């Protein structure tokens, strides 16, 4: 299960970095660089966690020797190394650009685009690898890949806010992004649980039979929502005070 956390974190962080590459006008954007540090750290750990989950790491080569096009795991054996190489390349080129003061806009934009496409393939492979299991009716849903992505995405603004706590100008943006992500996660969860599919019915049955356990994610969501709202209000008040001082 550690693999799902680390690969979701890597995909979310590199997508955030790529978005900063698109919208930011700064030559050296701390948000992009910090997000890439997070992405490259997670993407190095994720394959190790996946090998541990397989219980027999020596069998990894079977995916390449006996490739099966109808297997999501076989496609994942191609998607995951490619994604890892692209993220590391993006990080190395950005580090070179920052150290030597060379912009390299086209190369970095191209790598950001390739990383984004590769991240989407990883999220699709990871989600579908689990969601095709009829033996687990709760997981048997097309909502699962999006749910995994939005769940992992919650960690990115929090990590970046803690990392860049000295840079107050980014705290408001990160808190707002956290709120948007939490609302999107709640919307996807409600749509998933309210559906008439086998998965939706199983999810509602799980909530009915284990209400205390099912309440834990809701409590965590409310806690994160409250913290993000408080952080957003605090930073909004700080910005108003700063402008009045000017």
PyMOL commands that set and color helices and strands:
alter all, ss='L'
color gray80, all
select helices_A, chain A and resi 2-23+30-54+57-65+72-100+105-131+143-163+168-194+198-209+211-245
alter helices_A, ss='H'
color red, helices_A
deselect
rebuild
show_as cartoon
